[in-house]
Amino acid sequence: MTSGRQALADTPASGRVQRRRGRRTREILTTAAELFGERGYDAVSLEDVAERLDVTKGSLYYYFRSKEELGTAAIEYLGNDWTDRLERLPAARTGSPAERLRALLHEHISIAVREYPAGLRLFLVPRDWPAATAARIKALRRRHNEIFRAVIEEGVASGEFTVTGVGTTLQCMHAAMSQAPTWCTHLPEPARAAAIAELTETLMMLVGRPPNPDTTL
C-alpha cells in the first residue's frame, strides 16, 4: 500500500514543486558562479548573491548553508554541466579527429561566450578558493582537458595532426579559449558567430590543420 507521504510525492503538484526548486537551484548556482568569476571567491558574500538574485539572504539558506557550500556546488554544477555537454556532443563522437576537435572547440567557445563568460574564470585561479574546493576545481579541469587530449593524441597517432607537443598545444588552446568572452561576448550577431568560428579555425591551426573551406570568416 502506498503511504500518504509517498502518494503526495507522486502528485503532479509535487512534481511541479520539484521542477521549480530545480530551476531555482540552477539559477542560484549560475548567479553565484558569475559573481565568483567576476570578483573572486574572497570578495563575494552570500549577501552579494542574494542581492544579484533580488532575494533575501535568508532565502538562500533554504538551499545552501554557507558560502563555501554554495561555492563548491557552483563549481560542481558549472564544471560538470560544461564537460557533460561536450561529452554528449554528437559531432564530437564520430568522424575524423579533425572533425571532432573542431566541433569540441566550437562548442566550448560558444558556451564560454554565450552562457558562462564570467563563470569560466572560476577554473583559472583555483588558489583563491578553500583547499578542498581548489582541489575539486583541478579535478574538473583535468576531466575537461582529457576530452581534448584524447582527440589530439588520436590525431597525432594517425598522422592527421602535427604538433610541437600535446601538452603545449592544449595549454595554448585553453589559454586562447579563456579569453574568448573578452574578445567575443560584446559583439552583436552575426559578428559574434563569425568571431567564434574564426577563433575555432585559428586554434585548429595549432594541430597543423588549415582553415575549414566551408567556414565563412
ROSETOR-440810 format. One line per 4 residues: number of its first residue (from 1); their letters; for each residue x, y, z of N, C-alpha, C. Coordinates in steps of 0.2 Angstrom, whole numbers, plus 5000, padded with zeros to 4 digits. Layout:
N
NUM	a	X Y Z X Y Z X Y Z; ...
END
This chain:
217
1	mtsg	5004 4994 5000 5000 5000 5000 5004 5006 5000; 5003 5011 4996 5007 5017 4996 5005 5022 5001; 5010 5024 5005 5009 5028 5011 5006 5035 5008; 5003 5039 5013 5001 5045 5011 5006 5050 5009
5	rqal	5012 5050 5012 5018 5054 5010 5020 5052 5003; 5020 5046 5002 5023 5044 4995 5017 5046 4990; 5011 5045 4992 5006 5047 4987 5006 5055 4985; 5008 5059 4991 5008 5066 4990 5014 5067 4985
9	adtp	5020 5064 4986 5026 5065 4982 5025 5063 4975; 5020 5059 4974 5019 5057 4967 5014 5061 4963; 5011 5066 4967 5006 5070 4963 5009 5075 4958; 5005 5077 4953 5008 5082 4948 5010 5088 4952
13	asgr	5006 5091 4957 5008 5097 4961 5015 5096 4964; 5016 5090 4967 5023 5089 4970 5028 5089 4964; 5027 5086 4958 5032 5086 4953 5033 5093 4951; 5028 5098 4950 5029 5105 4949 5034 5108 4954
17	vqrr	5033 5107 4960 5037 5110 4965 5044 5108 4964; 5045 5101 4963 5052 5099 4962 5055 5102 4956; 5052 5103 4951 5054 5106 4945 5056 5113 4946; 5051 5117 4950 5053 5124 4951 5059 5124 4956
21	rgrr	5059 5120 4961 5065 5120 4965 5072 5119 4961; 5071 5114 4956 5077 5113 4952 5079 5119 4948; 5074 5122 4945 5076 5128 4941 5079 5134 4946; 5076 5135 4952 5078 5140 4956 5086 5138 4959
25	trei	5087 5132 4960 5094 5130 4962 5099 5131 4956; 5097 5130 4950 5101 5131 4944 5102 5139 4944; 5097 5143 4945 5098 5150 4944 5103 5153 4950; 5102 5150 4956 5107 5152 4961 5114 5150 4959
29	ltta	5115 5144 4957 5122 5142 4956 5125 5146 4950; 5121 5147 4945 5123 5151 4939 5125 5158 4941; 5121 5161 4945 5122 5168 4948 5128 5168 4952; 5129 5163 4957 5135 5163 4961 5141 5162 4957
33	aelf	5141 5158 4952 5147 5156 4948 5149 5163 4944; 5144 5167 4942 5145 5173 4939 5149 5178 4943; 5146 5178 4949 5149 5183 4954 5156 5181 4956; 5157 5174 4958 5164 5172 4960 5168 5173 4954
37	gerg	5166 5172 4948 5171 5173 4942 5172 5180 4941; 5168 5185 4942 5169 5192 4942 5173 5195 4947; 5172 5193 4953 5176 5196 4959 5181 5192 4963; 5180 5185 4962 5185 5181 4966 5181 5179 4972
41	ydav	5183 5173 4974 5179 5170 4980 5179 5174 4986; 5185 5177 4988 5185 5181 4994 5181 5187 4994; 5180 5190 4988 5176 5196 4988 5169 5195 4987; 5166 5189 4987 5159 5188 4986 5156 5185 4993
45	sled	5150 5188 4995 5147 5186 5001 5140 5183 4999; 5137 5180 5004 5130 5177 5002 5125 5183 5001; 5127 5189 5004 5123 5195 5003 5123 5197 4996; 5129 5197 4993 5130 5199 4986 5126 5194 4981
49	vaer	5126 5188 4983 5122 5183 4979 5115 5185 4979; 5113 5186 4985 5106 5187 4986 5104 5194 4983; 5108 5199 4983 5106 5205 4980 5106 5204 4972; 5111 5200 4970 5110 5199 4962 5104 5196 4960
53	ldvt	5102 5191 4965 5096 5187 4963 5089 5191 4965; 5090 5196 4969 5085 5200 4971 5080 5196 4976; 5084 5193 4981 5080 5189 4986 5084 5191 4993; 5081 5188 4998 5084 5189 5005 5089 5184 5006
57	kgsl	5094 5186 5010 5099 5181 5012 5096 5175 5015; 5091 5176 5019 5088 5170 5022 5086 5165 5018; 5083 5167 5012 5080 5163 5007 5086 5158 5004; 5092 5161 5004 5097 5157 5001 5099 5151 5006
61	yyyf	5098 5152 5012 5100 5147 5017 5095 5141 5016; 5089 5142 5013 5085 5136 5012 5088 5131 5007; 5093 5134 5003 5096 5130 4998 5103 5128 5000; 5107 5133 5003 5114 5132 5004 5115 5135 5011
65	rske	5119 5131 5015 5120 5133 5022 5126 5138 5023; 5130 5138 5018 5136 5143 5019 5139 5145 5012; 5143 5150 5012 5146 5152 5006 5150 5147 5003; 5154 5143 5007 5158 5138 5005 5154 5132 5001
69	elgt	5149 5130 5004 5144 5125 5001 5142 5128 4995; 5139 5134 4995 5137 5137 4988 5142 5137 4983; 5148 5139 4985 5154 5140 4980 5156 5133 4977; 5156 5128 4982 5158 5121 4979 5152 5118 4975
73	aaie	5146 5120 4976 5140 5117 4972 5140 5121 4965; 5142 5128 4965 5143 5131 4959 5148 5129 4955; 5154 5127 4958 5159 5124 4954 5157 5117 4951; 5154 5113 4955 5152 5107 4953 5147 5107 4947
77	ylgn	5142 5111 4948 5137 5112 4943 5140 5115 4936; 5144 5120 4937 5147 5123 4930 5151 5118 4927; 5156 5115 4931 5161 5111 4928 5158 5105 4925; 5153 5102 4928 5150 5095 4926 5146 5097 4920
81	dwtd	5142 5102 4920 5137 5104 4915 5141 5105 4909; 5146 5109 4909 5150 5111 4903 5153 5104 4900; 5157 5100 4904 5160 5094 4902 5155 5089 4899; 5150 5088 4903 5144 5083 4901 5142 5085 4894
85	rler	5141 5092 4892 5138 5094 4886 5144 5092 4880; 5150 5093 4882 5155 5092 4877 5155 5084 4876; 5154 5080 4881 5155 5073 4880 5149 5070 4876; 5143 5074 4877 5137 5072 4873 5136 5074 4866
89	lpaa	5141 5079 4864 5140 5082 4858 5141 5077 4852; 5136 5076 4848 5136 5071 4843 5142 5071 4838; 5143 5078 4836 5148 5079 4831 5155 5077 4834; 5156 5077 4841 5162 5076 4844 5164 5068 4845
93	rtgs	5159 5064 4843 5159 5057 4844 5160 5053 4838; 5159 5056 4832 5160 5052 4826 5164 5057 4821; 5167 5053 4816 5171 5057 4811 5178 5057 4813; 5182 5060 4809 5189 5061 4810 5191 5065 4816
97	paer	5198 5064 4818 5200 5068 4824 5199 5075 4822; 5200 5078 4816 5200 5085 4815 5192 5087 4815; 5188 5083 4813 5181 5085 4813 5178 5085 4820; 5181 5080 4824 5179 5080 4831 5182 5086 4835
101	lral	5188 5087 4834 5191 5093 4838 5188 5099 4836; 5187 5100 4830 5184 5107 4828 5177 5108 4831; 5173 5102 4832 5166 5103 4835 5167 5104 4842; 5172 5101 4846 5173 5102 4853 5175 5110 4854
105	lheh	5180 5112 4850 5182 5119 4851 5177 5124 4850; 5173 5123 4844 5167 5127 4843 5162 5127 4849; 5161 5121 4851 5156 5121 4856 5158 5124 4863; 5164 5123 4865 5167 5126 4871 5167 5133 4870
109	isia	5170 5136 4865 5170 5143 4864 5163 5146 4864; 5158 5143 4861 5151 5145 4861 5148 5146 4868; 5149 5140 4872 5147 5140 4879 5150 5146 4883; 5157 5147 4882 5160 5152 4886 5158 5159 4884
113	vrey	5157 5160 4878 5155 5167 4876 5147 5168 4877; 5143 5163 4876 5136 5165 4876 5133 5163 4883; 5136 5159 4887 5132 5156 4893 5136 5158 4899; 5143 5157 4899 5147 5157 4905 5153 5162 4905
117	pagl	5152 5168 4902 5158 5172 4901 5162 5174 4907; 5158 5175 4913 5161 5176 4919 5163 5170 4923; 5159 5165 4923 5160 5158 4926 5166 5155 4924; 5168 5156 4918 5174 5152 4916 5180 5154 4920
121	rlfl	5180 5160 4923 5186 5162 4927 5187 5158 4933; 5181 5154 4935 5182 5150 4941 5187 5145 4941; 5189 5143 4935 5193 5137 4934 5200 5140 4932; 5201 5146 4932 5208 5149 4931 5212 5151 4937
125	vprd	5209 5152 4943 5213 5154 4949 5211 5150 4955; 5211 5143 4954 5209 5139 4960 5213 5140 4967; 5219 5144 4966 5222 5145 4973 5218 5150 4977; 5214 5154 4974 5210 5158 4978 5204 5155 4982
129	wpaa	5203 5149 4981 5197 5145 4984 5200 5141 4990; 5195 5139 4995 5197 5135 5000 5200 5128 4997; 5205 5125 5001 5209 5120 4999 5205 5114 4995; 5199 5112 4999 5195 5107 4996 5192 5108 4990
133	taar	5190 5115 4989 5186 5117 4983 5192 5118 4977; 5197 5120 4979 5203 5121 4974 5205 5114 4971; 5205 5109 4975 5207 5103 4973 5201 5100 4968; 5195 5101 4970 5190 5099 4965 5190 5103 4959
137	ikal	5192 5109 4959 5192 5113 4953 5197 5110 4948; 5203 5108 4951 5208 5105 4947 5206 5098 4944; 5202 5094 4948 5200 5088 4946 5195 5089 4940; 5191 5094 4940 5186 5096 4935 5190 5098 4929
141	rrrh	5195 5102 4930 5199 5104 4924 5202 5098 4921; 5205 5094 4924 5208 5088 4921 5203 5084 4917; 5197 5083 4920 5192 5079 4916 5190 5083 4910; 5189 5089 4910 5188 5093 4904 5193 5093 4899
145	neif	5200 5093 4902 5205 5093 4897 5206 5087 4894; 5205 5081 4897 5206 5075 4894 5201 5074 4888; 5196 5077 4887 5192 5076 4881 5196 5079 4875; 5199 5084 4876 5203 5087 4870 5209 5083 4869
149	ravi	5212 5081 4875 5219 5077 4874 5218 5071 4870; 5212 5067 4872 5211 5061 4869 5211 5062 4861; 5207 5067 4859 5206 5068 4852 5213 5070 4848; 5216 5075 4852 5223 5077 4849 5228 5071 4848
153	eegv	5228 5067 4854 5233 5061 4853 5231 5056 4848; 5225 5055 4847 5222 5051 4842 5224 5054 4835; 5223 5060 4834 5225 5063 4828 5233 5063 4826; 5237 5064 4832 5244 5064 4831 5246 5056 4829
157	asge	5243 5052 4832 5245 5045 4831 5243 5042 4824; 5238 5045 4821 5236 5043 4815 5239 5047 4809; 5243 5052 4811 5246 5057 4806 5242 5063 4804; 5236 5063 4806 5232 5069 4804 5234 5075 4807
161	ftvt	5237 5075 4813 5239 5081 4817 5246 5082 4817; 5249 5088 4817 5256 5089 4818 5257 5094 4824; 5260 5092 4829 5260 5097 4835 5268 5097 4837; 5269 5102 4841 5276 5103 4844 5276 5098 4850
165	gvgt	5270 5098 4853 5269 5094 4860 5262 5094 4861; 5259 5089 4864 5252 5089 4865 5251 5093 4871; 5255 5093 4876 5253 5097 4882 5254 5105 4881; 5259 5107 4877 5259 5114 4875 5253 5116 4871
169	tlqc	5251 5112 4866 5246 5113 4862 5239 5114 4866; 5238 5110 4871 5232 5110 4875 5233 5117 4879; 5238 5119 4881 5239 5125 4885 5237 5131 4881; 5240 5131 4875 5239 5137 4871 5231 5137 4869
173	mhaa	5228 5131 4868 5221 5131 4866 5217 5134 4872; 5218 5131 4878 5214 5133 4883 5215 5141 4885; 5222 5143 4884 5223 5150 4886 5219 5155 4881; 5219 5153 4875 5215 5157 4870 5208 5156 4871
177	msqa	5205 5150 4873 5198 5150 4874 5196 5153 4880; 5200 5154 4885 5199 5158 4891 5198 5165 4890; 5201 5168 4884 5200 5175 4883 5194 5176 4878; 5191 5170 4875 5186 5171 4871 5180 5176 4873
181	ptwc	5178 5175 4879 5172 5180 4881 5174 5187 4881; 5181 5189 4882 5183 5196 4882 5183 5198 4874; 5185 5194 4870 5185 5195 4863 5178 5195 4859; 5174 5191 4862 5168 5190 4858 5161 5192 4861
185	thlp	5160 5192 4867 5154 5192 4870 5151 5199 4869; 5154 5204 4868 5151 5211 4867 5149 5212 4860; 5151 5207 4855 5149 5208 4848 5142 5206 4847; 5139 5210 4842 5132 5208 4841 5132 5203 4836
189	epar	5126 5199 4835 5126 5194 4830 5125 5198 4823; 5127 5195 4818 5131 5189 4817 5139 5189 4818; 5141 5195 4820 5148 5196 4821 5151 5191 4826; 5147 5190 4831 5149 5186 4837 5150 5179 4834
193	aaai	5145 5176 4830 5146 5170 4827 5152 5169 4823; 5153 5174 4819 5159 5174 4815 5165 5174 4819; 5166 5178 4824 5172 5178 4828 5173 5171 4832; 5167 5168 4834 5168 5161 4837 5171 5156 4831
197	aelt	5168 5156 4825 5170 5152 4820 5178 5153 4818; 5180 5160 4818 5186 5162 4816 5191 5159 4822; 5190 5160 4828 5194 5158 4833 5195 5150 4833; 5189 5147 4832 5189 5139 4831 5194 5137 4825
201	etlm	5194 5140 4820 5199 5139 4814 5206 5141 4816; 5207 5146 4819 5213 5148 4821 5217 5143 4826; 5213 5140 4831 5215 5135 4835 5216 5129 4832; 5213 5127 4827 5214 5121 4823 5221 5121 4820
205	mlvg	5223 5127 4818 5230 5128 4815 5235 5125 4820; 5234 5125 4827 5239 5123 4832 5240 5116 4831; 5236 5112 4827 5237 5105 4826 5239 5104 4819; 5240 5109 4815 5243 5108 4808 5237 5108 4803
209	rppn	5231 5110 4805 5225 5109 4801 5224 5116 4798; 5223 5117 4791 5221 5123 4788 5214 5125 4789; 5212 5131 4789 5205 5133 4790 5200 5129 4786; 5194 5127 4789 5189 5124 4785 5187 5128 4779
213	pdtt	5187 5126 4773 5184 5130 4767 5177 5131 4768; 5173 5127 4772 5166 5128 4772 5164 5133 4777; 5169 5136 4781 5168 5141 4786 5169 5148 4783; 5164 5152 4783 5165 5159 4781 5168 5163 4787
217	l	5173 5166 4786 5177 5170 4791 5177 5177 4789
END
